[in-house]
Amino acid sequence: MVGGLGFGCSGNIGKKLAVFEPTHGSAPKYFGQYKVNPIATILAAKMMLEWLGEAELAVKVESAVARVIEEGKFKTYDMGGDTKTLEMAEAIAAYI
């Protein structure tokens, strides 16, 4: 485990097609609360970028995620904080 379901991403990769997604599912009990960690979704997009051959952009995405986690200023509820989903995503996007 690498920090919980808020961090887990996955890819179903075939010969011609691939599907990438967070491993946590839709988390319906948190609907409308804007507290779910978007990092798994962002890292799934990073995996997709790698698969598409966009290695440079994938590295930027992964580095941005790592930087936000390392700084510790933004933490969703599962990380012990109260940062909202969009705030976390915006913090990561700011470094891309």
C-alpha angles and dihedrals in degrees: 000000000000103000104314138293092306087072103039118106130175143191132206102204125189133173095275107006138043137187122204126194146150113268095227099077124218099315094215093182088069096049111142094007095097092213104113116116110248095197095097090054092047091049090049087056088050090054089050091052090053091050090050090053095252094130096153093054091044089057090050091052093048092046091050091052091048092048094052091048092047093049090053095204094117118050127162120214093272089056093051098264142093103238112140123235095254093045090056093047091048091049090054094044090053089067096048 
